[in-house]
Amino acid sequence: MRCAPRAAVLVASAIGAGCDPIVSIQGAFFPAWILCIFGGLALTAVSHRVLVATGLQPHLGPIALVYPSLAIAWTMLLWLVFFRV
């Protein structure tokens, strides 16, 4: 009886593995999350420039937490905008 939950998780992960959207760029297929990560990093760099130009960066909290959180937020926003199901 202890193997049944493990088997169910294994079957669910095998079925769900093919559900990721795939994007074709000049014949090469990339998972959509890779494009969202690159877009999130680019938007984070733009956000950094805006924060520095407006003088708001010194008023932010710990920079080591702010920019990774901003990158994750931009990445998730791009995923929701382009690939929500």
N, CA, C and O atoms as CSV, one atom per row, in Angstrom:
chain,resi,resn,atom,element,x,y,z
A,1,MET,N,N,0.814,-1.206,0.000
A,1,MET,CA,C,0.000,0.000,0.000
A,1,MET,C,C,0.856,1.268,0.000
A,1,MET,O,O,0.389,2.329,-0.412
A,2,ARG,N,N,2.106,1.165,0.459
A,2,ARG,CA,C,2.948,2.364,0.517
A,2,ARG,C,C,3.451,2.766,-0.872
A,2,ARG,O,O,3.842,3.916,-1.072
A,3,CYS,N,N,3.449,1.853,-1.817
A,3,CYS,CA,C,3.943,2.160,-3.165
A,3,CYS,C,C,2.910,2.899,-4.004
A,3,CYS,O,O,3.274,3.541,-4.989
A,4,ALA,N,N,1.648,2.828,-3.645
A,4,ALA,CA,C,0.599,3.452,-4.458
A,4,ALA,C,C,0.769,4.968,-4.568
A,4,ALA,O,O,0.673,5.484,-5.682
A,5,PRO,N,N,1.015,5.721,-3.482
A,5,PRO,CA,C,1.211,7.162,-3.648
A,5,PRO,C,C,2.457,7.498,-4.473
A,5,PRO,O,O,2.449,8.447,-5.257
A,6,ARG,N,N,3.501,6.736,-4.297
A,6,ARG,CA,C,4.720,6.990,-5.073
A,6,ARG,C,C,4.489,6.718,-6.555
A,6,ARG,O,O,4.963,7.464,-7.412
A,7,ALA,N,N,3.765,5.656,-6.849
A,7,ALA,CA,C,3.464,5.334,-8.243
A,7,ALA,C,C,2.577,6.407,-8.857
A,7,ALA,O,O,2.748,6.755,-10.026
A,8,ALA,N,N,1.640,6.931,-8.090
A,8,ALA,CA,C,0.759,7.983,-8.599
A,8,ALA,C,C,1.547,9.248,-8.904
A,8,ALA,O,O,1.289,9.901,-9.915
A,9,VAL,N,N,2.494,9.602,-8.062
A,9,VAL,CA,C,3.331,10.777,-8.308
A,9,VAL,C,C,4.192,10.553,-9.543
A,9,VAL,O,O,4.361,11.469,-10.348
A,10,LEU,N,N,4.734,9.364,-9.708
A,10,LEU,CA,C,5.563,9.052,-10.862
A,10,LEU,C,C,4.764,9.143,-12.159
A,10,LEU,O,O,5.243,9.701,-13.145
A,11,VAL,N,N,3.563,8.602,-12.161
A,11,VAL,CA,C,2.722,8.653,-13.359
A,11,VAL,C,C,2.307,10.097,-13.658
A,11,VAL,O,O,2.328,10.515,-14.815
A,12,ALA,N,N,1.935,10.855,-12.638
A,12,ALA,CA,C,1.529,12.248,-12.841
A,12,ALA,C,C,2.679,13.093,-13.369
A,12,ALA,O,O,2.469,13.954,-14.224
A,13,SER,N,N,3.891,12.862,-12.873
A,13,SER,CA,C,5.024,13.639,-13.368
A,13,SER,C,C,5.397,13.241,-14.789
A,13,SER,O,O,5.841,14.090,-15.562
A,14,ALA,N,N,5.230,11.986,-15.150
A,14,ALA,CA,C,5.522,11.552,-16.514
A,14,ALA,C,C,4.513,12.131,-17.500
A,14,ALA,O,O,4.879,12.502,-18.615
A,15,ILE,N,N,3.259,12.211,-17.102
A,15,ILE,CA,C,2.223,12.773,-17.971
A,15,ILE,C,C,2.381,14.284,-18.074
A,15,ILE,O,O,2.243,14.841,-19.163
A,16,GLY,N,N,2.669,14.957,-16.963
A,16,GLY,CA,C,2.775,16.410,-16.950
A,16,GLY,C,C,4.053,16.950,-17.549
A,16,GLY,O,O,4.165,18.157,-17.758
A,17,ALA,N,N,5.022,16.093,-17.832
A,17,ALA,CA,C,6.301,16.571,-18.352
A,17,ALA,C,C,6.176,17.164,-19.750
A,17,ALA,O,O,6.974,18.024,-20.121
A,18,GLY,N,N,5.213,16.735,-20.517
A,18,GLY,CA,C,5.055,17.230,-21.876
A,18,GLY,C,C,4.116,18.405,-21.998
A,18,GLY,O,O,3.729,18.755,-23.113
A,19,CYS,N,N,3.735,19.026,-20.909
A,19,CYS,CA,C,2.759,20.114,-20.938
A,19,CYS,C,C,3.387,21.496,-21.056
A,19,CYS,O,O,2.663,22.490,-21.102
A,20,ASP,N,N,4.690,21.583,-21.104
A,20,ASP,CA,C,5.358,22.873,-21.180
A,20,ASP,C,C,5.225,23.437,-22.588
A,20,ASP,O,O,5.476,22.719,-23.556
A,21,PRO,N,N,4.831,24.722,-22.734
A,21,PRO,CA,C,4.770,25.298,-24.074
A,21,PRO,C,C,6.163,25.361,-24.704
A,21,PRO,O,O,7.149,25.679,-24.040
A,22,ILE,N,N,6.215,25.055,-25.987
A,22,ILE,CA,C,7.463,25.063,-26.733
A,22,ILE,C,C,7.375,26.165,-27.784
A,22,ILE,O,O,6.348,26.308,-28.447
A,23,VAL,N,N,8.444,26.944,-27.939
A,23,VAL,CA,C,8.491,28.041,-28.892
A,23,VAL,C,C,9.543,27.716,-29.942
A,23,VAL,O,O,10.661,27.323,-29.607
A,24,SER,N,N,9.186,27.878,-31.211
A,24,SER,CA,C,10.123,27.630,-32.298
A,24,SER,C,C,10.784,28.940,-32.713
A,24,SER,O,O,10.104,29.893,-33.094
A,25,ILE,N,N,12.113,28.981,-32.638
A,25,ILE,CA,C,12.880,30.142,-33.080
A,25,ILE,C,C,13.822,29.665,-34.176
A,25,ILE,O,O,14.813,28.989,-33.900
A,26,GLN,N,N,13.515,30.013,-35.406
A,26,GLN,CA,C,14.261,29.620,-36.589
A,26,GLN,C,C,14.525,28.117,-36.626
A,26,GLN,O,O,15.643,27.688,-36.908
A,27,GLY,N,N,13.520,27.337,-36.349
A,27,GLY,CA,C,13.612,25.891,-36.431
A,27,GLY,C,C,14.100,25.201,-35.175
A,27,GLY,O,O,14.004,23.977,-35.083
A,28,ALA,N,N,14.617,25.934,-34.208
A,28,ALA,CA,C,15.067,25.335,-32.956
A,28,ALA,C,C,13.963,25.521,-31.915
A,28,ALA,O,O,13.417,26.615,-31.768
A,29,PHE,N,N,13.648,24.468,-31.210
A,29,PHE,CA,C,12.561,24.521,-30.236
A,29,PHE,C,C,13.122,24.759,-28.842
A,29,PHE,O,O,14.015,24.046,-28.383
A,30,PHE,N,N,12.580,25.777,-28.178
A,30,PHE,CA,C,12.999,26.146,-26.828
A,30,PHE,C,C,11.799,26.082,-25.898
A,30,PHE,O,O,10.691,26.434,-26.302
A,31,PRO,N,N,11.995,25.640,-24.661
A,31,PRO,CA,C,10.902,25.752,-23.697
A,31,PRO,C,C,10.586,27.230,-23.446
A,31,PRO,O,O,11.488,28.069,-23.419
A,32,ALA,N,N,9.334,27.531,-23.269
A,32,ALA,CA,C,8.911,28.922,-23.127
A,32,ALA,C,C,9.494,29.574,-21.880
A,32,ALA,O,O,9.685,30.790,-21.852
A,33,TRP,N,N,9.780,28.785,-20.853
A,33,TRP,CA,C,10.289,29.389,-19.626
A,33,TRP,C,C,11.679,29.986,-19.823
A,33,TRP,O,O,12.050,30.926,-19.120
A,34,ILE,N,N,12.459,29.450,-20.778
A,34,ILE,CA,C,13.775,30.019,-21.042
A,34,ILE,C,C,13.629,31.431,-21.596
A,34,ILE,O,O,14.356,32.338,-21.191
A,35,LEU,N,N,12.695,31.615,-22.515
A,35,LEU,CA,C,12.462,32.942,-23.078
A,35,LEU,C,C,11.954,33.907,-22.011
A,35,LEU,O,O,12.325,35.081,-22.006
A,36,CYS,N,N,11.116,33.420,-21.119
A,36,CYS,CA,C,10.609,34.282,-20.046
A,36,CYS,C,C,11.727,34.694,-19.096
A,36,CYS,O,O,11.736,35.827,-18.614
A,37,ILE,N,N,12.666,33.798,-18.820
A,37,ILE,CA,C,13.790,34.145,-17.943
A,37,ILE,C,C,14.653,35.220,-18.590
A,37,ILE,O,O,15.038,36.186,-17.931
A,38,PHE,N,N,14.964,35.060,-19.886
A,38,PHE,CA,C,15.772,36.069,-20.569
A,38,PHE,C,C,15.051,37.410,-20.603
A,38,PHE,O,O,15.671,38.456,-20.409
A,39,GLY,N,N,13.743,37.382,-20.848
A,39,GLY,CA,C,12.968,38.625,-20.837
A,39,GLY,C,C,12.924,39.253,-19.457
A,39,GLY,O,O,13.017,40.473,-19.323
A,40,GLY,N,N,12.783,38.420,-18.424
A,40,GLY,CA,C,12.773,38.932,-17.049
A,40,GLY,C,C,14.092,39.562,-16.659
A,40,GLY,O,O,14.117,40.583,-15.973
A,41,LEU,N,N,15.194,38.959,-17.094
A,41,LEU,CA,C,16.506,39.538,-16.801
A,41,LEU,C,C,16.711,40.857,-17.548
A,41,LEU,O,O,17.286,41.802,-17.009
A,42,ALA,N,N,16.240,40.910,-18.780
A,42,ALA,CA,C,16.364,42.153,-19.548
A,42,ALA,C,C,15.523,43.263,-18.910
A,42,ALA,O,O,15.979,44.402,-18.801
A,43,LEU,N,N,14.300,42.935,-18.489
A,43,LEU,CA,C,13.452,43.941,-17.843
A,43,LEU,C,C,14.008,44.358,-16.485
A,43,LEU,O,O,13.810,45.497,-16.061
A,44,THR,N,N,14.698,43.454,-15.801
A,44,THR,CA,C,15.342,43.815,-14.543
A,44,THR,C,C,16.480,44.798,-14.787
A,44,THR,O,O,16.669,45.736,-14.013
A,45,ALA,N,N,17.236,44.589,-15.856
A,45,ALA,CA,C,18.308,45.532,-16.196
A,45,ALA,C,C,17.733,46.907,-16.530
A,45,ALA,O,O,18.296,47.927,-16.134
A,46,VAL,N,N,16.623,46.938,-17.253
A,46,VAL,CA,C,15.964,48.212,-17.571
A,46,VAL,C,C,15.440,48.858,-16.288
A,46,VAL,O,O,15.560,50.071,-16.110
A,47,SER,N,N,14.867,48.060,-15.403
A,47,SER,CA,C,14.363,48.588,-14.129
A,47,SER,C,C,15.498,49.168,-13.295
A,47,SER,O,O,15.328,50.195,-12.638
A,48,HIS,N,N,16.652,48.514,-13.321
A,48,HIS,CA,C,17.823,49.029,-12.601
A,48,HIS,C,C,18.202,50.403,-13.128
A,48,HIS,O,O,18.456,51.323,-12.351
A,49,ARG,N,N,18.239,50.540,-14.450
A,49,ARG,CA,C,18.575,51.842,-15.048
A,49,ARG,C,C,17.576,52.917,-14.639
A,49,ARG,O,O,17.959,54.049,-14.344
A,50,VAL,N,N,16.292,52.559,-14.623
A,50,VAL,CA,C,15.245,53.526,-14.243
A,50,VAL,C,C,15.387,53.911,-12.777
A,50,VAL,O,O,15.273,55.087,-12.433
A,51,LEU,N,N,15.636,52.930,-11.908
A,51,LEU,CA,C,15.783,53.229,-10.488
A,51,LEU,C,C,17.001,54.103,-10.216
A,51,LEU,O,O,16.948,54.988,-9.362
A,52,VAL,N,N,18.089,53.866,-10.926
A,52,VAL,CA,C,19.283,54.697,-10.751
A,52,VAL,C,C,19.032,56.098,-11.291
A,52,VAL,O,O,19.417,57.081,-10.659
A,53,ALA,N,N,18.386,56.200,-12.459
A,53,ALA,CA,C,18.147,57.506,-13.076
A,53,ALA,C,C,17.203,58.369,-12.245
A,53,ALA,O,O,17.353,59.590,-12.211
A,54,THR,N,N,16.247,57.759,-11.587
A,54,THR,CA,C,15.305,58.520,-10.764
A,54,THR,C,C,15.810,58.764,-9.352
A,54,THR,O,O,15.192,59.516,-8.599
A,55,GLY,N,N,16.922,58.142,-8.979
A,55,GLY,CA,C,17.485,58.346,-7.645
A,55,GLY,C,C,16.806,57.529,-6.560
A,55,GLY,O,O,16.944,57.842,-5.378
A,56,LEU,N,N,16.073,56.485,-6.940
A,56,LEU,CA,C,15.370,55.671,-5.947
A,56,LEU,C,C,16.182,54.483,-5.435
A,56,LEU,O,O,15.823,53.893,-4.417
A,57,GLN,N,N,17.249,54.127,-6.105
A,57,GLN,CA,C,18.011,52.952,-5.695
A,57,GLN,C,C,18.575,53.046,-4.281
A,57,GLN,O,O,18.553,52.041,-3.570
A,58,PRO,N,N,19.083,54.206,-3.828
A,58,PRO,CA,C,19.594,54.248,-2.449
A,58,PRO,C,C,18.518,54.016,-1.385
A,58,PRO,O,O,18.836,53.677,-0.245
A,59,HIS,N,N,17.271,54.193,-1.747
A,59,HIS,CA,C,16.186,54.026,-0.781
A,59,HIS,C,C,15.621,52.614,-0.755
A,59,HIS,O,O,14.722,52.323,0.035
A,60,LEU,N,N,16.133,51.741,-1.602
A,60,LEU,CA,C,15.681,50.354,-1.606
A,60,LEU,C,C,16.294,49.607,-0.426
A,60,LEU,O,O,17.256,50.062,0.192
A,61,GLY,N,N,15.718,48.466,-0.138
A,61,GLY,CA,C,16.240,47.625,0.941
A,61,GLY,C,C,17.527,46.957,0.513
A,61,GLY,O,O,18.274,47.512,-0.293
A,62,PRO,N,N,17.798,45.779,1.037
A,62,PRO,CA,C,19.025,45.071,0.660
A,62,PRO,C,C,19.010,44.736,-0.837
A,62,PRO,O,O,18.125,44.028,-1.317
A,63,ILE,N,N,19.981,45.244,-1.545
A,63,ILE,CA,C,20.047,45.085,-2.997
A,63,ILE,C,C,20.131,43.614,-3.390
A,63,ILE,O,O,19.606,43.218,-4.431
A,64,ALA,N,N,20.787,42.804,-2.562
A,64,ALA,CA,C,20.919,41.378,-2.860
A,64,ALA,C,C,19.571,40.652,-2.837
A,64,ALA,O,O,19.459,39.549,-3.372
A,65,LEU,N,N,18.565,41.245,-2.235
A,65,LEU,CA,C,17.221,40.665,-2.243
A,65,LEU,C,C,16.297,41.351,-3.241
A,65,LEU,O,O,15.399,40.716,-3.795
A,66,VAL,N,N,16.509,42.624,-3.471
A,66,VAL,CA,C,15.601,43.396,-4.319
A,66,VAL,C,C,15.691,42.973,-5.776
A,66,VAL,O,O,14.665,42.698,-6.399
A,67,TYR,N,N,16.889,42.914,-6.331
A,67,TYR,CA,C,17.022,42.624,-7.751
A,67,TYR,C,C,16.689,41.173,-8.119
A,67,TYR,O,O,16.053,40.963,-9.152
A,68,PRO,N,N,17.077,40.172,-7.342
A,68,PRO,CA,C,16.592,38.820,-7.669
A,68,PRO,C,C,15.065,38.707,-7.569
A,68,PRO,O,O,14.437,38.016,-8.371
A,69,SER,N,N,14.479,39.380,-6.594
A,69,SER,CA,C,13.019,39.360,-6.477
A,69,SER,C,C,12.372,40.067,-7.653
A,69,SER,O,O,11.334,39.631,-8.150
A,70,LEU,N,N,12.974,41.147,-8.095
A,70,LEU,CA,C,12.462,41.862,-9.253
A,70,LEU,C,C,12.573,41.008,-10.517
A,70,LEU,O,O,11.670,41.023,-11.354
A,71,ALA,N,N,13.664,40.268,-10.662
A,71,ALA,CA,C,13.829,39.382,-11.815
A,71,ALA,C,C,12.786,38.272,-11.811
A,71,ALA,O,O,12.230,37.934,-12.856
A,72,ILE,N,N,12.521,37.709,-10.640
A,72,ILE,CA,C,11.501,36.661,-10.544
A,72,ILE,C,C,10.123,37.235,-10.847
A,72,ILE,O,O,9.328,36.598,-11.538
A,73,ALA,N,N,9.835,38.409,-10.350
A,73,ALA,CA,C,8.533,39.029,-10.604
A,73,ALA,C,C,8.338,39.316,-12.092
A,73,ALA,O,O,7.269,39.041,-12.636
A,74,TRP,N,N,9.353,39.865,-12.755
A,74,TRP,CA,C,9.248,40.127,-14.193
A,74,TRP,C,C,9.087,38.831,-14.978
A,74,TRP,O,O,8.299,38.768,-15.921
A,75,THR,N,N,9.836,37.793,-14.590
A,75,THR,CA,C,9.747,36.506,-15.279
A,75,THR,C,C,8.344,35.918,-15.159
A,75,THR,O,O,7.774,35.462,-16.150
A,76,MET,N,N,7.794,35.927,-13.959
A,76,MET,CA,C,6.453,35.384,-13.760
A,76,MET,C,C,5.393,36.219,-14.487
A,76,MET,O,O,4.424,35.671,-15.012
A,77,LEU,N,N,5.575,37.527,-14.517
A,77,LEU,CA,C,4.637,38.383,-15.229
A,77,LEU,C,C,4.662,38.079,-16.729
A,77,LEU,O,O,3.611,37.998,-17.364
A,78,LEU,N,N,5.851,37.911,-17.290
A,78,LEU,CA,C,5.943,37.562,-18.705
A,78,LEU,C,C,5.301,36.213,-18.987
A,78,LEU,O,O,4.631,36.043,-20.005
A,79,TRP,N,N,5.501,35.261,-18.096
A,79,TRP,CA,C,4.883,33.940,-18.266
A,79,TRP,C,C,3.357,34.072,-18.275
A,79,TRP,O,O,2.684,33.475,-19.115
A,80,LEU,N,N,2.822,34.847,-17.348
A,80,LEU,CA,C,1.373,35.002,-17.291
A,80,LEU,C,C,0.827,35.745,-18.505
A,80,LEU,O,O,-0.240,35.399,-19.012
A,81,VAL,N,N,1.535,36.745,-18.970
A,81,VAL,CA,C,1.049,37.521,-20.107
A,81,VAL,C,C,1.053,36.703,-21.394
A,81,VAL,O,O,0.097,36.763,-22.167
A,82,PHE,N,N,2.110,35.948,-21.629
A,82,PHE,CA,C,2.251,35.263,-22.908
A,82,PHE,C,C,1.787,33.803,-22.928
A,82,PHE,O,O,1.359,33.318,-23.975
A,83,PHE,N,N,1.861,33.098,-21.807
A,83,PHE,CA,C,1.618,31.661,-21.840
A,83,PHE,C,C,0.585,31.168,-20.838
A,83,PHE,O,O,0.566,29.981,-20.514
A,84,ARG,N,N,-0.271,32.050,-20.344
A,84,ARG,CA,C,-1.283,31.553,-19.400
A,84,ARG,C,C,-2.234,30.627,-20.149
A,84,ARG,O,O,-2.545,30.834,-21.322
A,85,VAL,N,N,-2.676,29.620,-19.447
A,85,VAL,CA,C,-3.549,28.641,-20.082
A,85,VAL,C,C,-4.910,28.692,-19.454
A,85,VAL,O,O,-5.801,27.939,-19.849
